[in-house]
Amino acid sequence: MRTTVLAAVVAAVMSNCSAGAGGQSVPAFAADTAGAGGVLVAPPGFVLTRYARVPDARFMALGPDGAVYVSATDAGRIVRLTDRQHRGVADSVTIVASGLDLPHGLAFHDGALYVATHEAVLRLVLDADGRATGTPAVVARYSGGGGHRTRTVVFGADGGMYVSIGSSCNLCVETDSDRATILRFDPDGSHGRVYARGLRNAVGLAVQPGTGALWATQNERDNLPPDHEDLPPDELNIVRDGGDYGWPYCYGDRIPNPEYRDSTRRCASTIPPALAFQAHSAALGITFLDRAMAFPATWRGDALVAFHGSWDRTIPTGAKVVRVHVDGGVPTSYSDFVTGWQRHDGSRWGRPVDVLVAADGAVLISDDGAGMIYRVAAAS
């Protein structure tokens, strides 16, 4: 596969580097958001800086080489970010692969990069510079088309490959058996099966350290009569083998959707969310903080979740990153971590997508609205 350096992106990143060892303060980047200024706010004791400019930055993965790999879904490419000088800012951006069909989720396994595209998982072999060599191998195929076009891939504690496939619609009984599911494959793509179902759009997947449990964020239905603005909640689910999480028949804690009022008995056998989020927050990427050595030790074991933000509320919500508090291995509550993408009038200048613990123990946040990746660490 042809690989090149994205010159424009490199130039933008190199201009960031000139700000000094700590990167450039986020409040100073009005020009980076097409003239729509904004200020991000992290809790006291944390420093938030720009890490790299990556247009259409979506999901991220940490490579075995310590580099950060980022999907640019609409652009059809994957880029690699390095911080060779260990200054907390990317000093190079290179294209790993391009011309892909809506690449989204990324995961490394046995040294290879697995990419969840719209209709297939690809396996890319990388050279010493992190560029794809040869033709990507198709590892697994699944349904495409319809709504919810992004796919996410993660490798579980059992070594299996898990892929989330969103529904094709807002609310319907799917004709394709793999829609609104999480699939499980062996790493070579064999023995594919539905691992869990009833998950309308489980975009974020993460494996909990210690327990090995698979956690998934889920975007729930729209247009729920009569209160479509504050119901149903988005969800954080702990995914079980063979579990049914309710969609399209029910939402929340086994509440039948009005379109399926006769589903009370069916809903009783479904699994409710482990934690409910504000309706229409559009919860996407999730990461655990066990390796976040640049964070306070009291945060270890908790998780961060990126809220992309609502589109169908009179008063918009989301567009922030939240901290999920975990006690005894289960989520108990959540609170704001990084805010500011949304102005007081509800308009937004950026939208967070994914969160990742980098090799240096800091947290990176991707933003596909502003085309930026930010870095957060505790103040020294």
N, C-alpha and C positions, 0 to 999 in steps of 0.2 A: 504494500500500500504506500502511495506517495506520502511523504511527510515533509512539512516545511515549517519555517518559523513565521509566526504571525507578527509581522513587523510592526503594524500599528499598535497591537496590544503590548508588544515588548517596549515600544517607545513610551506608552502611557505608564507602564510599570516602572521603567527606568526613571521617569520624571517623578514618580512617587518616592523613589529611593533617595532623591536629592534632599529630602526633608530631614535626613539624619538617621541615627541608629534606631530611633523609636518609631519610624514611619511618620506619617502626617496626621494631625488630629482630624477626626471626622468632621467637626463643625466647620472646617475650612474648605469643604469641597463643593461649593455651590455650582461651579462650572462643570462638575462631574455629573450633575443630574439635569443637564440641559437647561440650566438657569433656574431650576426649582430647588432652592436652598432647603436644607433640613439639618436638624441636629439630633444625633442619637444619644440616648441617655443610658448609661450603665450604673449599677449600684455603687455607692461610695466604696472606695477601696479597690476599684477595678479601673483599668486603663483600656480604652477602645481606640484602635488605630486602623488605618487602611492597610490591607495586606497586598492586594493586587486588583487591577481592573481586568475583569473578564466579562465581556458582553454576554448576556443571556445565561449567566452562571446558575446552574441548577444543583445537581447532587455532586457530592465529593467523596473521595476515598483516599486513604493514606496508603501509599505504596510501600513495599518492603525496602525501598531505597530512601524512605523518609520524605519523598516528594509528595505533593498533593495533586491529585488528578480530579479534574472537574468536567462535568458534562455541560455542553452548550446545546441543549436539545433542539431548538428550532434551527440553529445553524448546522446541525448534523455533525458536530465534531466533539472531540475530547481534547482538553489541554492539560499540560503538566506544569506545575509551579514549583520552583525550587528557591530555597533561602540558604544558599551556600555560605554566606557570610554570617549567618546566625544573628541577623539584626532584627528579626521580627517583621520583615517585609520581603516579598518575593523579588528576587533579582533576575529571574528569567521566566518567560512563558513560551512554551513550545507546543506545537500541535502534535498530538499523539496519533490521531486518526481523524479523517474527515470523510464526508460523503455518506454518513451513516443515516439510517432511518429512525429519526427521533430517539437518539441515545439518551438514556436517563440514569437509571441506577447503575452504580459501579461497585465492583467488589474484587478483591485479590484472593487467589487461591493457588497454592503451589507455585507461586511466582508469576502466574499469568493474570491478566486483567480480563474480567468478565463484564460484559456490557449488556444491560437489558435494553434492547431497542423495542420498537413498537410491536413487532411480531416474532421476535426471536432473541435468545441470549447468544451473544458472540464471545468467543474466546480469542484474546489477542496476546500474542507472544511479543514481548518488548525487548529492544536492544539495550545496551548499556546506558544510552542517553534517554531511555524511556519512550522511544518511538516504536510504533507497531511495525513488525516485519512480516512479510508475506501477506497472504490473504486471510482475513479473520475466519475462524472455523465456527460454523453454526452448531451450537451445542444443544439447543432445545427450541422448539416452536410452540406457539400458542395463538389464540384468537386475537385479531386486531379489528380495526374499524370501530365505528360508533364513537361514543363519548369516552372520556377518561383514557386518554391515549398513552399516558406515561406508565412505565413499568419499573419496578424496583427489584434488585437482586441482593441477597445476603447469604453467606454460608453459616449454617447453624453449628451448634456445639457438637452435633453428631456427624459433622462433615457434609451434610446434605445441602443442596442448593435450593433456596427458597425464593420464589418469584411471586410478587403480588400483581394481580390482573384486575383492574377496575371494571365496574359494570359498563354496559354499553349505553345506559340510559339513566334518567333520574330515578324512576321507579317502574319496574317491570319484572316479569318472570322471564329470565334469560333463556334463549334457545341454545346458546353455547354453554356447555357444562363447566367450562373453565373461567367464565366471567364472574366477577364479584367473589374471587377466591384468592387464596394463597396456595400455590402449587409447590410440590416438593419433587426434586429430581436428585439422582446421584450426580456427582460432579461432571460426569461425561454425558449427562443428559438422559441417561436411561432411567427406567422405572418411574416415569413421571406419573403423578397422581394428585388429586385434590387433597391438600392437607387440612384446610379449613375453608368454610364457605359462609355466605351471608355477610360478607364484608364489602360494602358498596364501593369504596375506593380507599384501600389501605396503602397509602403512599409511602409512609415512613416505616422502615423495618430496622430493628436492632436486636442484638442478642445480649441479654443481661449477663454481665460477668458474675461468676460464682454459681448462679442457678442454671445458666444455659437456656433460660426461657426466651422465647421469641416474643417481642413486643411489637405492636403495630399501631400507628395512628390511623384513624379512619375519618374521612369526610362523609357525613351523613346526608340524607336527602334534602332537597329544596322543596319549596312551595307546599309545606304542610298546612292544610287548613285546620282551624282558622288562624292560628298564630304561627305564621311561617317565619317570623323574624327571630323569635327566641326559642323555637323548637325545630327539630330535635337537636340535642347536643351532639357536637363532634365527640369522638371517642378515642380513648387509649385502651387497647385490648391486649391481654396476655393470651397468646394464641395457643390453643391446644389441638393436638392431632384429632381429627374427626369432629372438631367443634363447629357448631352452627351459631353465627352471631346475629341472625335475625333478618337482615335485609333480604327481600323487600317487604316482608310481612310485618315486621315490627321494628321499633326503635327504642333506644334508651334501655330502661330496665324492663324489657319484655312487654312494651306497650304496643298493641296492634295498630298499624297504620289504618287510617279511616277507609282507605281503598280496599283493605282486607280485614274488615271488621269481624269476620268469622274465624280469625286466626288465633284466638285466645289460647286454645289448647296447643296449637303448633308453637306459639311463642313461648309457652311455659317451659319447653325443652331447650330453648336457646340460651346462650351465654351472654349476660349483660356486660357492659363495659367495666373495666377495672377502675377507670376514672373518666368522668364526663368533663368535656371542655365547653366553653361558651359556644352556643350554636353559631354555625357558619364561620368559625374562626379559620377554617381551611388548614388544619394541622398537617404539616408535611414532615420534614426531616426530624429525626430523633437520634440523640447520642447519649451514652452513659458517660459519667464523669470520673470513673475509676482511674483512668490514666491521666486525668487533668492535673498534673503536678504543678501547673502555674495557677491553680485555684486553691482556695483554703481547703484544708484536710476535711473540714466538716461538710464539704459539698460532695465528697467521694461517695459513690453509691447512688446519688441522685442523677437525674437526666435533664437534658435540655430539649425543648421542642420548638421548632419554627412555625409560627402562625403566618400563613401567606396573606390572610385577610379576606373578609367577606365581599360579596358582590351584590347581595340581594337584601340588604337591610337599609332601613331609612337612616339609621345612625350606624355607619360602618363599624366593624369590630375587627380585631386581629391586627395584622401587620406588626408583629413583635415576636420576641423570643421569650419563652417562659421556662422557669425552673420547676421541674416535677419533683416534689419531695417524696422520698421513698423510705418506708419504715418496715423492717422485717421482710424486705424483698418485694413489697407491694407498694404501688403509688397511693398516697393518701390525700394530696392536695397539690395545687400549683400556684405560683406567684410570678409576677412580671420580673424579667431579667433585663433585657435590652428593649427599649421602646424609642419612639420618635419618628418612625417611618410615616406615621399618620398624623396629619395636622389636626388642629382643633375643629376645622370645618369638615373633617372626614376625608379630605383629599389626601393622596399619598404621593411621595416622590420616590419611593422604593418599596420592595416587598421581599422579606426574608424567605428563604426556601429550605436551606439545609444547615446543619450544624455538625462539626467534626472536631475531634481532639487531634491536634497536630503532633508532630514528633517531639516538639519542645514542651508539650503539656499545656499549651494555650489552646483556646477554642477559636475556630474559624466559623464565620457565618457567611453564607452565600446570599446574594441579593440579585434576582433577575430583573428587577425593575430599574435599578441604578447601574446594573452591570458591574457589581463590585463584590469583593470579598473582604471582610473585616476580621480583625484579630482582637480577642479579648483575653486579658490576663490580670491577675491580681497585681496591684501596685507594689513595687519593690521598696 
